[in-house]
């Protein structure tokens, strides 16, 4: 049985993940760049996996991917990209290439938001729903804008989540 503090940590973690999954579908003025908004689920998986093992990152990415697949169209699946984001975040963080956690978080969020958008683009290409030339032209704009906006918001989501996990854990 879970103790009360552990229950609060798990409940807060699940609720924050679900809030990011729902925020993924919102368009808020001022939070976009060229019509591309923050990838909240990528950001949450990066924040969650930043100080955890690759296995926990994989599980978090798969769970949020399945939630997104349930909220919207299941094809292309979000699970593959988010699972990669969770595993790679934990793996890259272990190398501690930068001394500053905020800079490392921003760079990881940028790179993995681009990777996440690329996995979606590759699935669209494999399904044959969009012409390849149009897809890659659109993908370049969307992935770079998404990576930039997501990396700028990374510290603003990571800081309260990190403190929640440290205070209650």
N, C-alpha and C positions, 0 to 999 in steps of 0.2 A: 504494500500500500504506500502511496506517495504521501510524504509529509506536506503540511500546508505550504511552506515556502517553495518546495519543489513543484507542487500543484500550481502555484501562482506563476512560477517561471514558465512552465509548460503552457499554461493557459494564455499568458501574455505573448509567448512566442507564436502560438497558433493564431491568435487573434491579429497580431501584427502582420503575419504572413497573409492571412485572408484579406486584411485591409489593403495590402499592397496588390493582391490579385484583383480586387474590385477597383482599385485606383488605376489599374492598367487600362481600363475601359473608359475612364473619364478624360475629357479634354478640358483642361483648366487654362484660361488665357494667362499668358506670362510665364508659363512653365514649358513652353515649346520653342523650338528653333526651326523655322521653315516648315511649320506644320507638323513636326515630329516631336512627340512628347517623351517624357522620362520613361524608361523601361523599369517600372517600379518592382516588378518581380525579379528581374535580373539584379537590381540593386539590393533587394532583400536577401536573395541567395548569396550574393557576394558578402554582404554584412554578416550573415549567419555563418558562412563557411570560413570567414576570415581568421577566426581563432579556433577552428575545430578541425577534426580529421577529414580526410577525403571521403570516408564512408558516410559521415554525417552530412557532408555537402552533397553527395550523390543522392542520399535519401531526401533531403530538403528540396533539391532541384526536381526530383521525380514527383514528389507530392505536390509542389506548386504547379508543375507542368500539367499534372492530371486535373488539378483544380481549374486551370486556365482552359484546358481542353473541354472540361465540363461546362464552363461558362460561355464558350463560343464554339466556333467550328473546330472539330477535332482534327481536320486536315488543313494545313500541315500541323503536325503535333508540336507542342511547345516542350514536351517532356525531354526529348533528346537534347535540345539546346541548353535547357536549364540544368540537366544532369551534368553536362560538360562544364557549365559555369561553376557548379558546386565543387566538382572534383578539381578543376584547374585552379580555382581560388585557393583551396586548401594546399594544393601542391606548390603554387607560386609563393604563397605566404611563408612556407617553410624555408625558402631560400633567403629571405630577408635581404633583398637586394638594396633596399633603401632603408635608412635609419628612421625616417619619419613615417609613422603609420598612416597618416592622412595622405601623404603623397603616394605611398604604395597602394592604398585603397583606391585613390582616384585613377591611377594608371591601370590597375587591375580591372576596375569597373569599366574604363574606356575600352580596353582590349576585349574584355569578355562580352560587352554589349555588342561590339562589332561581330564577334564570333557567334553570338546568339542570333543576330539578324542574318548572318551568313548561313546558318543551319536552316533557317526558315526559307531563305532564297533558294538553297539547294533542293529543298523539298518541293518548292513550287516548280523548279526546273525539272525535277524528276517526274512530277505529276503531269507536266506538259500543259499547264493551265495558262501560261504566259509565254510570249516569245522571248527567247533567250536574250536578244539584244536589249529589248525594253526592260526586262527583268534586271539585268546587270547595271543599266543606266540608273534605274530607280533605286537599286540596292546600294549603290555608292553614296547617293545623297542621303538615303534613310539611315544607313549604318553609321556614317560619320556624324550626322546630326544627333542620332540617338546616343552614340558613344560619348559625344561631347556633353550633352545635357545630363546624361546619367552620371558621368564622372564628376560634374559640378555639384550634383545633389548628393553624391555618395557620403561626404562627411556629415551632412545634415540629417541623414537617416541613421548612419552608423553610430553617431555619438549618443543619442538617447537609447538606442537598442543596446549598445555596449554597456551603458551605465545600468540599464534595467537588469541585464544578465549578471552583472557584477554585484549589484546590490541585493538581488534576490537569490543569487546562486552561491 
